[in-house]
Amino acid sequence: EKLTVAAPSYHGAAMRYGVIGMVPLASALGPSVTASVRAGNVRLETAAGVVVEIHPLWLRERCLSDSSVDASTRQPLHGFHEVVDGLLASNATTSATELVVGFTDGHSSSFPLEDILQEWSGFETTPVQSEQYEPPVVQTWNASLRFPPEVTYEQVFQPAGRMKFLSSLLTIGMTVVTGAPTEPGVCSALASNVSTLRPTEWGEVFNVKTVPDAQILDGTGKKAMKDLAYTPQAIGFHVDNPYRDQIPSFQLLHAIEHCTCPDGLGPCPSCSVVNYAVDGWYVAERLREEDPEAFELLTTVPVRFENNGGDGGTVIFAVKPMIELAHDSGGEQRVVGIRLSPKSGGYAPPMPIERANKFYAARRKFSEMIHDEKHRLTFQLRPGDIWVFDNQRVLHSRSVIDPTQGARFLQGCYMNRDGLQAGHERHARAAAIATPKWTSLAETTPSHVSSMITEYSRVVQQPLAERLLAMLDSQEAAGTLGQPVTLREHGLQAATRAVRAGEDDDIVVMTLLHDVWESTTAVNHGGMAAAMLEPFLAEKATWILRHHEVVQLFYYAHHAGGDPNAREALNASEHYAAALHWCEHYDQVAFDPAYPSLPLRYFRSMVHKVVGRPAYWWDDSHPLRTATGVMA
């Protein structure tokens, strides 16, 4: 019996969200593929009995011959109506790499066989007019994310930093740009640099203060633009501008004037206002799991969002469901947009009482889930921070503003998604030339390891930093050393994984600092870090730190002529299993450039707490306890 691989059903623009449909057929069909024609359609078949049947027009529109497309752009030369009506395939043959098809109008086309099979199963990610690409994969999140990803303003204008910035926006849906100039216009300049600006009636930018935003409209003079945001009141979770037919894709909020807290995190008595963020896509998927009927109502009942233009002089409205869906090539419905903003209405249409009861219950439940603490992030902007987030996905809110805590001036603007996607692909192609794609040590090859050894020998010698956090921070300057990420990012990423796994302070701080000596000397850097941190860490954390180099050999030593099983000599220790777990789940996997690591300042108080303990607190009789001069 032959296995027929049906064409995926495709109904929406899921490509922009990195949706990948079915398993690629190139591997499923294998190297031996034969072609035939049945009823004018092309039939591909393997000796294993796997069959794909393709419509002749599907193939003809992909013909790249000079008579079909412009050679420089690959853009088709003919309109849909100009192809012969009732066109069929007359013959088809395959070689090891090509599919050749003859058509009933006398035209013959040659196709790379692998391209045809890949597009058949991966329609969203296999363009005809450009090279095949791998869009970033969306990662949904809840409160366990802990903190938005960060990138400095300076880094956004450098290749590696720009790639991190774009990846965060297209995978996590947000990032915070730190250290931007605190002057008006930076928001729109940044948006124009990384994508295309999306102006509205409010102009290219809008000013979020506790006073109305005066704007010049139609040349008639200044009128006060009013919004709930221009008050000190708390604002619940919402997306901006749901009353537009096409709501802005991404929003930027630039903190020009803002109170600050000593630890840089907040809130604190002198600066109590905080921002909140929720991944609406994550919450919508949880609603689908918990209450399918409620999910169906919110994806099908159109509600009306509206606005009076800010000055009461017009009306802008859109009638759309609160949750927008798209279909991928596998026929699955995926959440691709959220419209939720109580201050913009969301007025329900007339409905029978029973359906209305169910709708209002569904809306209440979704809103309750959105506002649930287990789904939200809490953080505070600082002067120079620019919070950038997906306005069709990330709902935002803020707490009450205390006017006695100083001026608060945020300037906002919007930008389009397609510019970010194009920029990401451009930088990804450039980075692919120089940057390896592996994200865990288990994926490395001998050439990868050889490259790392060379880079360590060339770059590692640097002056010794005296403070642990400064040592970690300085590792950014060492570069990637042949790896996909820097040692600074590796430490942050490994520690972030430990935090999100619920590890205690000792394990998290040890993980954060486990490689701080590695940019000074690659040999025994774990022992050196253990010697520095041993007085303050619990025994298990110190043992893992001291021995992690040997345990880690398991993943790559065989590429460099070493013994990957050398760690077995340590298996008598009671901490051996914990070390294996630590290396597997936190260390060797922490090389992913797209991973949303917590910022260094998130760990600052934790490091101070651990290092601030009495030295050798775990052993009152330790001979070095007295020698340190630090007594309990």
C-alpha positions as a printed NumPy array, in Angstrom:
array([[  0.   ,   0.   ,   0.   ],
       [  1.37 ,   3.383,  -1.031],
       [  1.643,   6.282,   1.401],
       [  0.225,   9.429,  -0.166],
       [  1.528,  12.701,   1.293],
       [ -1.317,  15.181,   0.966],
       [ -0.749,  18.854,   0.297],
       [ -0.965,  20.922,   3.49 ],
       [ -3.974,  23.21 ,   3.776],
       [ -2.867,  26.853,   3.944],
       [ -5.199,  29.721,   4.73 ],
       [ -3.252,  32.573,   6.298],
       [ -0.113,  34.662,   6.604],
       [  1.494,  32.496,   9.243],
       [  4.925,  32.948,   7.662],
       [  5.52 ,  36.243,   9.426],
       [  5.406,  34.469,  12.78 ],
       [  7.949,  31.816,  11.866],
       [  5.426,  29.006,  11.666],
       [  6.898,  25.899,  10.11 ],
       [  4.356,  23.445,   8.742],
       [  4.974,  19.747,   8.203],
       [  8.156,  17.669,   8.368],
       [ 10.329,  18.343,   5.284],
       [  9.657,  15.798,   2.566],
       [ 13.173,  15.9  ,   1.135],
       [ 14.296,  13.458,   3.824],
       [ 10.995,  11.577,   3.89 ],
       [ 11.139,  10.729,   0.18 ],
       [ 14.777,   9.767,   0.23 ],
       [ 17.369,  10.003,  -2.544],
       [ 15.535,   7.862,  -5.119],
       [ 12.492,   9.639,  -6.571],
       [ 10.679,   8.792,  -9.804],
       [  8.228,  11.008, -11.665],
       [  5.213,  10.231, -13.829],
       [  2.097,  11.98 , -15.104],
       [ -1.406,  10.924, -14.114],
       [ -4.44 ,  12.817, -15.448],
       [ -2.21 ,  15.787, -16.261],
       [ -0.781,  16.008, -12.725],
       [  2.829,  15.232, -11.742],
       [  3.266,  12.256,  -9.461],
       [  6.48 ,  11.785,  -7.441],
       [  7.123,   8.385,  -5.871],
       [  9.865,   6.533,  -4.02 ],
       [ 10.674,   2.845,  -3.898],
       [  9.304,   2.92 ,  -0.339],
       [  5.885,   3.85 ,  -1.703],
       [  5.74 ,   7.495,  -0.618],
       [  3.695,   9.475,  -3.171],
       [  3.242,  13.207,  -3.79 ],
       [  0.795,  14.419,  -6.471],
       [  1.293,  17.994,  -7.679],
       [ -0.963,  20.234,  -9.784],
       [  0.698,  21.36 , -13.067],
       [  0.01 ,  25.067, -12.398],
       [  1.693,  24.783,  -8.976],
       [  4.849,  23.755, -10.795],
       [  4.505,  26.119, -13.743],
       [  4.269,  29.223, -11.533],
       [  7.622,  28.225, -10.02 ],
       [  9.383,  27.973, -13.39 ],
       [ 12.474,  30.215, -13.419],
       [ 13.248,  30.065, -17.142],
       [ 13.99 ,  33.304, -18.993],
       [ 10.604,  33.135, -20.704],
       [  8.816,  32.922, -17.353],
       [ 10.634,  35.337, -15.024],
       [ 12.957,  38.324, -15.041],
       [ 16.374,  36.787, -14.48 ],
       [ 17.637,  39.508, -12.098],
       [ 14.613,  39.55 ,  -9.782],
       [ 12.905,  36.175, -10.376],
       [  9.643,  38.096, -10.721],
       [  7.073,  36.447, -13.044],
       [  6.578,  38.112, -16.427],
       [  3.006,  37.024, -17.118],
       [ -0.41 ,  37.573, -15.551],
       [ -2.482,  34.693, -14.207],
       [ -4.865,  34.923, -17.158],
       [ -2.047,  34.612, -19.71 ],
       [ -1.251,  30.986, -18.884],
       [ -2.972,  28.536, -21.238],
       [ -6.377,  27.626, -19.85 ],
       [ -6.562,  23.985, -18.853],
       [ -2.779,  23.557, -18.84 ],
       [ -1.637,  20.016, -18.   ],
       [  1.637,  18.205, -17.572],
       [  2.479,  15.962, -20.537],
       [  5.617,  14.238, -19.232],
       [  7.885,  14.264, -16.157],
       [ 11.29 ,  12.775, -15.378],
       [ 13.756,  12.988, -12.491],
       [ 17.5  ,  12.779, -12.06 ],
       [ 19.406,  12.716,  -8.798],
       [ 18.882,  16.463,  -8.352],
       [ 16.307,  17.674, -10.867],
       [ 12.673,  17.33 , -11.867],
       [ 11.949,  18.072, -15.537],
       [  8.324,  18.619, -16.567],
       [  6.885,  19.083, -20.054],
       [  3.54 ,  20.916, -20.405],
       [  0.781,  20.651, -22.979],
       [  1.573,  24.129, -24.37 ],
       [  5.022,  22.872, -25.409],
       [  6.939,  24.532, -22.57 ],
       [  9.451,  22.524, -20.52 ],
       [ 10.62 ,  23.437, -17.03 ],
       [ 13.478,  22.179, -14.886],
       [ 13.229,  22.377, -11.07 ],
       [ 15.706,  21.548,  -8.287],
       [ 14.034,  18.46 ,  -6.857],
       [ 14.989,  19.281,  -3.274],
       [ 13.463,  22.777,  -3.549],
       [ 10.15 ,  21.382,  -4.765],
       [  9.961,  18.827,  -1.967],
       [ 10.975,  21.325,   0.714],
       [  8.361,  23.846,  -0.367],
       [  5.682,  21.181,  -0.535],
       [  6.059,  20.571,   3.175],
       [  7.402,  23.959,   4.319],
       [  5.429,  26.48 ,   2.292],
       [  5.849,  29.393,   4.702],
       [  9.641,  29.163,   4.758],
       [ 10.516,  28.378,   1.132],
       [ 10.334,  31.523,  -1.035],
       [ 10.734,  31.288,  -4.802],
       [ 12.18 ,  34.761,  -5.438],
       [ 14.845,  34.508,  -2.735],
       [ 16.929,  31.927,  -0.937],
       [ 15.254,  29.6  ,   1.517],
       [ 15.421,  30.939,   5.065],
       [ 14.753,  29.927,   8.647],
       [ 12.623,  32.55 ,  10.434],
       [ 13.013,  32.915,  14.185],
       [ 10.769,  30.575,  16.143],
       [  8.27 ,  32.213,  18.488],
       [  8.828,  31.492,  22.191],
       [  5.858,  32.198,  24.437],
       [  6.409,  32.993,  28.112],
       [  4.863,  33.682,  31.503],
       [  6.184,  35.173,  34.749],
       [  9.03 ,  32.641,  34.789],
       [ 10.755,  34.819,  32.173],
       [ 11.399,  37.117,  35.174],
       [ 12.665,  40.123,  33.168],
       [ 12.646,  41.429,  29.592],
       [ 15.772,  40.749,  27.503],
       [ 18.133,  43.73 ,  27.295],
       [ 20.534,  45.183,  24.747],
       [ 22.416,  48.47 ,  24.97 ],
       [ 21.63 ,  51.376,  22.665],
       [ 25.182,  51.205,  21.312],
       [ 24.873,  47.487,  20.572],
       [ 21.739,  48.005,  18.468],
       [ 23.939,  49.754,  15.915],
       [ 26.487,  46.919,  15.795],
       [ 25.901,  43.655,  13.853],
       [ 25.831,  41.241,  16.802],
       [ 23.762,  43.559,  18.983],
       [ 21.337,  44.326,  16.145],
       [ 20.813,  40.603,  15.614],
       [ 20.141,  40.066,  19.329],
       [ 17.713,  43.004,  19.325],
       [ 15.781,  41.72 ,  16.291],
       [ 15.764,  38.113,  17.506],
       [ 14.314,  39.11 ,  20.872],
       [ 11.515,  41.079,  19.221],
       [ 10.567,  38.294,  16.809],
       [ 10.842,  35.411,  19.308],
       [ 10.042,  36.756,  22.79 ],
       [  8.11 ,  39.745,  21.481],
       [  9.993,  42.446,  23.392],
       [ 13.305,  43.82 ,  24.611],
       [ 14.576,  46.799,  26.58 ],
       [ 17.213,  49.013,  24.959],
       [ 19.326,  50.572,  27.705],
       [ 21.508,  53.676,  27.727],
       [ 19.764,  55.657,  24.979],
       [ 20.129,  59.446,  24.89 ],
       [ 17.451,  61.091,  27.047],
       [ 16.132,  63.542,  24.501],
       [ 12.99 ,  63.701,  22.336],
       [ 13.159,  62.183,  18.873],
       [ 15.317,  59.191,  19.766],
       [ 12.26 ,  56.894,  19.699],
       [ 11.28 ,  57.707,  16.117],
       [ 14.908,  57.753,  14.96 ],
       [ 15.464,  54.255,  16.324],
       [ 12.216,  52.953,  14.811],
       [ 13.159,  54.405,  11.427],
       [ 16.614,  52.855,  11.642],
       [ 15.525,  49.303,  12.448],
       [ 12.239,  49.239,  10.502],
       [  9.714,  51.706,   9.06 ],
       [  7.913,  54.233,  11.23 ],
       [  4.125,  53.992,  11.631],
       [  2.694,  57.498,  12.173],
       [ -0.88 ,  58.097,  13.379],
       [ -3.126,  61.131,  13.862],
       [ -1.02 ,  61.866,  16.933],
       [  2.044,  62.312,  14.723],
       [  5.247,  60.313,  14.414],
       [  5.563,  60.259,  18.215],
       [  3.296,  60.688,  21.233],
       [  4.266,  62.017,  24.645],
       [  3.135,  60.131,  27.734],
       [  2.943,  62.631,  30.581],
       [  0.389,  63.335,  33.263],
       [ -0.76 ,  66.359,  31.232],
       [ -2.501,  66.487,  27.807],
       [ -0.287,  66.212,  24.736],
       [ -0.673,  69.372,  22.608],
       [ -0.517,  68.616,  18.901],
       [ -1.052,  70.771,  15.815],
       [ -3.963,  69.41 ,  13.799],
       [ -4.881,  70.433,  10.265],
       [ -3.01 ,  73.701,  10.618],
       [ -5.779,  75.153,  12.798],
       [ -3.699,  75.574,  15.925],
       [ -2.999,  73.577,  19.04 ],
       [ -5.609,  71.284,  20.485],
       [ -5.302,  69.137,  23.588],
       [ -5.02 ,  65.424,  22.781],
       [ -6.443,  63.482,  25.715],
       [ -6.051,  59.897,  26.837],
       [ -6.213,  57.945,  30.078],
       [ -2.429,  57.574,  29.774],
       [ -2.13 ,  61.325,  30.384],
       [ -3.256,  60.958,  33.99 ],
       [ -1.577,  59.542,  37.113],
       [ -4.104,  56.699,  37.227],
       [ -3.15 ,  53.051,  36.951],
       [ -3.92 ,  51.503,  33.554],
       [ -4.876,  47.86 ,  33.134],
       [ -3.478,  45.53 ,  30.514],
       [ -4.152,  46.587,  26.938],
       [ -2.752,  46.824,  23.448],
       [ -2.53 ,  50.203,  21.753],
       [ -4.919,  51.281,  18.993],
       [ -7.164,  48.186,  18.711],
       [ -9.656,  50.549,  17.076],
       [ -7.579,  50.609,  13.88 ],
       [ -8.198,  48.181,  11.033],
       [ -4.474,  47.361,  11.129],
       [ -3.199,  48.011,  14.622],
       [  0.459,  49.11 ,  14.95 ],
       [  2.797,  46.124,  14.95 ],
       [  5.445,  47.202,  17.46 ],
       [  5.525,  49.956,  20.061],
       [  8.516,  51.792,  21.511],
       [  8.337,  53.643,  24.867],
       [ 11.392,  55.799,  25.612],
       [ 11.926,  56.925,  29.212],
       [ 13.252,  60.49 ,  28.898],
       [ 12.455,  61.56 ,  32.47 ],
       [ 11.807,  58.959,  35.151],
       [ 12.494,  58.366,  38.822],
       [ 14.986,  55.627,  39.709],
       [ 15.679,  53.128,  42.474],
       [ 19.141,  52.461,  43.94 ],
       [ 19.234,  48.828,  42.776],
       [ 18.031,  49.714,  39.284],
       [ 15.091,  47.328,  39.571],
       [ 12.317,  48.965,  41.605],
       [  9.876,  49.649,  42.974],
       [ 11.217,  51.519,  45.998],
       [  9.885,  54.28 ,  48.323],
       [ 11.332,  57.011,  46.113],
       [ 10.113,  55.493,  42.832],
       [  6.99 ,  53.361,  43.06 ],
       [  5.662,  53.349,  39.473],
       [  6.247,  50.085,  37.606],
       [  5.373,  48.626,  34.232],
       [  3.795,  45.24 ,  33.599],
       [  3.923,  42.956,  30.575],
       [  1.981,  39.813,  29.633],
       [  2.397,  37.514,  26.642],
       [ -1.126,  37.537,  25.219],
       [ -0.377,  34.654,  22.887],
       [  0.681,  32.478,  25.817],
       [ -2.444,  33.312,  27.806],
       [ -4.699,  32.761,  24.778],
       [ -3.234,  29.284,  24.289],
       [ -3.831,  28.511,  27.967],
       [ -7.442,  29.617,  27.508],
       [ -7.766,  27.313,  24.513],
       [ -6.545,  24.401,  26.657],
       [ -8.675,  25.2  ,  29.705],
       [-11.891,  26.383,  28.065],
       [-12.218,  25.648,  24.314],
       [-15.708,  27.133,  24.16 ],
       [-14.544,  30.445,  25.639],
       [-11.626,  30.488,  23.214],
       [-13.962,  29.872,  20.267],
       [-16.2  ,  32.77 ,  21.309],
       [-13.32 ,  35.229,  21.606],
       [-11.971,  34.218,  18.193],
       [-15.317,  34.499,  16.391],
       [-17.46 ,  37.207,  18.042],
       [-16.555,  40.606,  16.498],
       [-16.46 ,  43.439,  19.027],
       [-16.182,  47.188,  18.429],
       [-13.149,  49.166,  19.547],
       [-13.284,  52.939,  19.152],
       [-11.541,  56.251,  19.741],
       [-12.554,  59.891,  19.26 ],
       [ -9.256,  60.934,  17.722],
       [ -7.865,  62.235,  21.009],
       [ -9.537,  65.635,  20.642],
       [-13.163,  64.571,  20.205],
       [-13.167,  65.733,  16.593],
       [-13.665,  62.412,  14.795],
       [-14.269,  58.704,  15.297],
       [-11.986,  55.77 ,  14.571],
       [-13.273,  52.249,  15.048],
       [-12.715,  48.627,  14.076],
       [-14.945,  45.603,  14.515],
       [-12.758,  42.561,  15.114],
       [-12.562,  39.492,  17.407],
       [-10.446,  39.852,  20.528],
       [ -8.203,  36.933,  19.513],
       [ -7.013,  36.714,  15.902],
       [ -6.101,  33.376,  14.343],
       [ -4.199,  32.304,  11.237],
       [ -3.806,  28.877,   9.669],
       [ -0.391,  27.377,   9.045],
       [  0.435,  24.971,   6.243],
       [ -0.431,  22.03 ,   8.467],
       [ -3.973,  23.327,   8.892],
       [ -3.526,  24.305,  12.552],
       [ -5.002,  27.531,  13.897],
       [ -2.424,  29.676,  15.64 ],
       [ -2.907,  32.821,  17.698],
       [ -1.375,  35.752,  15.81 ],
       [ -3.014,  38.815,  17.363],
       [ -4.701,  40.111,  20.505],
       [ -7.14 ,  43.035,  20.689],
       [ -7.865,  43.824,  24.314],
       [ -8.206,  47.348,  25.671],
       [-11.044,  48.231,  28.042],
       [-10.327,  51.948,  27.579],
       [-11.037,  51.491,  23.855],
       [-14.334,  49.753,  24.407],
       [-14.463,  46.268,  23.003],
       [-18.246,  46.618,  22.871],
       [-20.058,  43.374,  22.153],
       [-22.599,  43.099,  19.324],
       [-26.264,  42.237,  19.942],
       [-26.546,  38.524,  20.699],
       [-29.128,  36.085,  22.013],
       [-29.08 ,  36.08 ,  25.82 ],
       [-27.603,  32.601,  26.141],
       [-24.723,  33.358,  23.745],
       [-24.195,  36.77 ,  25.372],
       [-23.899,  35.135,  28.794],
       [-21.238,  32.791,  27.469],
       [-19.379,  35.588,  25.69 ],
       [-19.231,  37.866,  28.735],
       [-18.065,  34.95 ,  30.88 ],
       [-15.356,  34.144,  28.317],
       [-14.216,  37.765,  28.159],
       [-14.064,  37.99 ,  31.958],
       [-12.061,  34.785,  32.186],
       [ -9.562,  35.915,  29.543],
       [ -9.107,  39.271,  31.284],
       [ -8.642,  37.57 ,  34.658],
       [ -5.995,  35.293,  33.153],
       [ -4.251,  38.269,  31.56 ],
       [ -4.065,  40.023,  34.942],
       [ -2.963,  36.909,  36.864],
       [  0.416,  37.478,  38.543],
       [  1.702,  34.115,  37.348],
       [  1.561,  35.399,  33.777],
       [  3.018,  38.89 ,  34.144],
       [  6.42 ,  40.512,  34.36 ],
       [  6.99 ,  43.488,  36.65 ],
       [  9.824,  45.893,  35.991],
       [ 10.728,  49.564,  36.113],
       [ 12.079,  51.725,  33.328],
       [ 15.075,  53.958,  33.959],
       [ 16.023,  57.171,  32.155],
       [ 17.453,  56.146,  28.792],
       [ 15.547,  52.85 ,  28.609],
       [ 13.466,  52.14 ,  25.499],
       [ 10.945,  49.356,  25.965],
       [ 10.179,  47.813,  22.56 ],
       [  7.386,  45.254,  22.29 ],
       [  5.006,  43.506,  19.913],
       [  1.76 ,  45.468,  20.17 ],
       [ -0.22 ,  42.612,  18.637],
       [  1.032,  40.202,  21.276],
       [  2.432,  41.803,  24.455],
       [ -0.167,  43.562,  26.596],
       [  1.197,  46.331,  28.797],
       [  0.012,  48.237,  31.852],
       [  1.353,  50.472,  34.596],
       [  0.791,  51.201,  38.252],
       [ -0.353,  54.483,  39.779],
       [  2.045,  57.408,  39.256],
       [  2.976,  59.353,  42.399],
       [  3.444,  62.988,  41.262],
       [  5.648,  63.703,  44.289],
       [  8.35 ,  61.374,  42.936],
       [  9.442,  63.684,  40.136],
       [  8.586,  64.217,  36.496],
       [  7.761,  61.265,  34.26 ],
       [  8.099,  61.731,  30.52 ],
       [  7.896,  58.801,  28.109],
       [  7.922,  59.357,  24.374],
       [  6.361,  56.636,  22.266],
       [  6.118,  55.664,  18.623],
       [  5.176,  52.691,  16.449],
       [  6.974,  50.702,  13.763],
       [  6.083,  47.964,  11.277],
       [  6.78 ,  44.247,  11.538],
       [  7.961,  43.62 ,   7.987],
       [ 10.977,  45.909,   8.371],
       [ 12.093,  43.957,  11.431],
       [ 11.687,  40.662,   9.601],
       [ 13.652,  41.883,   6.61 ],
       [ 16.407,  43.221,   8.848],
       [ 16.589,  39.983,  10.808],
       [ 16.967,  37.907,   7.648],
       [ 19.619,  40.274,   6.254],
       [ 21.683,  40.121,   9.442],
       [ 21.139,  36.365,   9.801],
       [ 22.587,  35.761,   6.346],
       [ 25.584,  37.958,   7.089],
       [ 26.159,  36.301,  10.464],
       [ 25.92 ,  32.81 ,   8.952],
       [ 29.169,  33.453,   7.093],
       [ 31.221,  34.063,  10.252],
       [ 29.208,  32.641,  13.159],
       [ 28.656,  28.925,  13.81 ],
       [ 25.036,  27.869,  14.164],
       [ 25.373,  25.354,  16.962],
       [ 23.733,  26.258,  20.265],
       [ 24.949,  23.435,  22.522],
       [ 28.324,  21.748,  22.932],
       [ 26.735,  18.436,  22.011],
       [ 26.332,  19.741,  18.449],
       [ 29.979,  20.732,  17.879],
       [ 32.375,  19.23 ,  15.323],
       [ 36.169,  18.955,  15.442],
       [ 36.474,  22.161,  13.399],
       [ 34.263,  24.021,  15.881],
       [ 36.413,  22.948,  18.797],
       [ 39.605,  23.725,  16.864],
       [ 38.273,  27.231,  16.197],
       [ 37.48 ,  27.75 ,  19.873],
       [ 40.967,  26.605,  20.918],
       [ 42.543,  29.057,  18.464],
       [ 40.378,  31.955,  19.635],
       [ 41.041,  31.265,  23.32 ],
       [ 44.806,  31.304,  22.67 ],
       [ 44.562,  34.627,  20.82 ],
       [ 42.119,  36.579,  22.979],
       [ 42.06 ,  35.284,  26.531],
       [ 45.022,  37.163,  28.075],
       [ 43.477,  40.217,  29.768],
       [ 44.088,  42.066,  33.044],
       [ 42.492,  40.52 ,  36.104],
       [ 39.288,  42.188,  37.329],
       [ 38.997,  42.459,  41.124],
       [ 35.257,  42.416,  41.527],
       [ 33.209,  39.434,  40.447],
       [ 30.433,  41.328,  38.699],
       [ 33.   ,  43.535,  36.951],
       [ 34.887,  40.442,  35.82 ],
       [ 31.748,  38.97 ,  34.308],
       [ 30.781,  42.268,  32.686],
       [ 34.233,  42.673,  31.153],
       [ 33.949,  39.357,  29.331],
       [ 31.789,  40.951,  26.637],
       [ 34.986,  42.5  ,  25.226],
       [ 36.567,  39.083,  24.666],
       [ 34.197,  38.313,  21.797],
       [ 32.677,  34.915,  21.111],
       [ 35.938,  32.879,  21.077],
       [ 34.577,  30.737,  18.291],
       [ 31.293,  30.178,  20.086],
       [ 27.86 ,  31.604,  19.238],
       [ 27.788,  33.828,  22.361],
       [ 30.247,  35.611,  24.643],
       [ 31.302,  34.242,  28.022],
       [ 29.351,  37.097,  29.64 ],
       [ 26.198,  36.012,  27.824],
       [ 27.021,  32.359,  28.557],
       [ 27.197,  33.118,  32.289],
       [ 23.975,  35.151,  32.221],
       [ 22.19 ,  32.517,  30.157],
       [ 23.313,  29.597,  32.306],
       [ 22.321,  31.462,  35.499],
       [ 18.989,  32.444,  33.979],
       [ 18.259,  28.802,  33.215],
       [ 19.121,  27.935,  36.822],
       [ 16.825,  30.695,  38.156],
       [ 13.935,  29.55 ,  35.973],
       [ 14.483,  25.975,  37.121],
       [ 14.052,  27.074,  40.755],
       [ 17.66 ,  26.557,  41.934],
       [ 18.76 ,  28.168,  45.196],
       [ 20.946,  31.277,  45.494],
       [ 24.181,  29.29 ,  45.839],
       [ 23.678,  27.397,  42.589],
       [ 22.51 ,  30.495,  40.719],
       [ 25.437,  32.689,  41.836],
       [ 27.931,  29.891,  41.206],
       [ 26.447,  29.388,  37.746],
       [ 26.604,  33.094,  36.975],
       [ 30.304,  33.289,  37.859],
       [ 31.509,  29.802,  36.943],
       [ 33.568,  31.   ,  33.957],
       [ 34.734,  34.46 ,  35.135],
       [ 38.389,  33.336,  35.089],
       [ 38.159,  31.682,  31.69 ],
       [ 39.052,  34.897,  29.844],
       [ 42.259,  35.079,  31.915],
       [ 43.3  ,  31.45 ,  31.588],
       [ 41.308,  28.582,  30.134],
       [ 43.196,  26.047,  32.292],
       [ 41.65 ,  25.342,  35.709],
       [ 39.331,  28.329,  35.524],
       [ 36.767,  26.339,  37.505],
       [ 39.29 ,  25.68 ,  40.245],
       [ 40.236,  29.346,  40.372],
       [ 36.596,  30.429,  40.604],
       [ 35.943,  27.763,  43.236],
       [ 38.91 ,  28.991,  45.286],
       [ 37.472,  32.512,  45.248],
       [ 33.863,  31.532,  45.989],
       [ 34.343,  28.517,  48.265],
       [ 34.166,  30.542,  51.516],
       [ 30.673,  31.748,  50.621],
       [ 29.038,  28.813,  48.814],
       [ 27.372,  25.663,  50.038],
       [ 29.477,  22.516,  49.579],
       [ 27.506,  21.16 ,  46.608],
       [ 27.846,  24.37 ,  44.612],
       [ 31.591,  24.552,  45.279],
       [ 32.115,  20.903,  44.273],
       [ 30.27 ,  21.402,  40.971],
       [ 32.224,  24.595,  40.278],
       [ 35.602,  23.016,  40.99 ],
       [ 34.945,  19.921,  38.848],
       [ 32.723,  21.225,  36.053],
       [ 35.562,  21.332,  33.5  ],
       [ 36.074,  17.576,  33.778],
       [ 32.343,  16.822,  33.784],
       [ 31.878,  19.04 ,  30.725],
       [ 34.506,  17.092,  28.702],
       [ 31.791,  14.549,  27.991],
       [ 30.309,  16.794,  25.308],
       [ 33.373,  17.722,  23.257],
       [ 36.694,  16.207,  24.421],
       [ 36.582,  13.499,  21.743],
       [ 36.901,  16.233,  19.106],
       [ 40.233,  17.379,  20.564],
       [ 41.816,  13.989,  21.348],
       [ 40.716,  13.956,  24.986],
       [ 38.755,  11.471,  27.069],
       [ 35.053,  12.363,  27.279],
       [ 34.566,   9.795,  30.043],
       [ 37.199,  11.234,  32.348],
       [ 34.446,  12.467,  34.621],
       [ 33.657,   8.903,  35.715],
       [ 36.641,   9.057,  38.046],
       [ 34.584,  11.497,  40.136],
       [ 31.476,   9.344,  40.512],
       [ 32.138,   8.423,  44.122],
       [ 31.153,  11.917,  45.252],
       [ 27.668,  12.508,  46.6  ],
       [ 27.521,  15.606,  44.344],
       [ 28.41 ,  13.783,  41.112],
       [ 24.803,  13.381,  39.916],
       [ 24.085,  17.044,  40.65 ],
       [ 27.117,  18.034,  38.568],
       [ 25.909,  15.948,  35.625],
       [ 22.495,  17.603,  35.866],
       [ 24.06 ,  21.063,  36.114],
       [ 26.256,  20.596,  33.057],
       [ 23.485,  19.09 ,  30.96 ],
       [ 20.707,  21.559,  31.79 ],
       [ 22.48 ,  24.83 ,  32.548],
       [ 26.043,  24.917,  31.2  ],
       [ 26.41 ,  23.022,  27.918],
       [ 23.102,  24.32 ,  26.527],
       [ 23.788,  27.982,  27.305],
       [ 25.147,  29.046,  23.926],
       [ 21.899,  30.166,  22.276],
       [ 22.08 ,  33.743,  20.871],
       [ 18.257,  33.985,  20.867],
       [ 17.754,  32.907,  24.496],
       [ 16.092,  35.633,  26.67 ],
       [ 18.719,  35.967,  29.395],
       [ 18.044,  38.057,  32.482],
       [ 20.136,  41.254,  32.687],
       [ 23.191,  41.399,  34.926],
       [ 21.496,  43.812,  37.323],
       [ 18.845,  41.181,  38.093],
       [ 21.534,  39.086,  39.837],
       [ 23.29 ,  41.963,  41.619],
       [ 21.502,  41.721,  44.974],
       [ 21.763,  37.915,  44.901],
       [ 25.548,  38.058,  44.393],
       [ 25.944,  40.624,  47.175],
       [ 23.837,  38.469,  49.493],
       [ 25.923,  35.333,  48.919],
       [ 29.35 ,  37.011,  48.961],
       [ 28.285,  39.071,  51.967],
       [ 27.97 ,  36.011,  54.197],
       [ 30.619,  35.328,  56.866],
       [ 33.49 ,  33.465,  55.219],
       [ 33.298,  29.704,  55.744],
       [ 29.879,  30.08 ,  57.346],
       [ 29.328,  26.393,  56.711],
       [ 32.138,  25.317,  59.141],
       [ 32.643,  27.11 ,  62.433],
       [ 35.913,  25.251,  62.994],
       [ 37.434,  25.908,  59.557],
       [ 41.068,  26.992,  60.1  ],
       [ 40.779,  29.793,  57.529],
       [ 37.72 ,  31.306,  59.195],
       [ 39.852,  33.005,  61.792],
       [ 42.56 ,  33.805,  59.268],
       [ 40.086,  35.847,  57.224],
       [ 39.369,  38.088,  60.164],
       [ 35.635,  37.575,  59.602],
       [ 34.01 ,  35.989,  62.657],
       [ 30.389,  34.947,  63.121]])
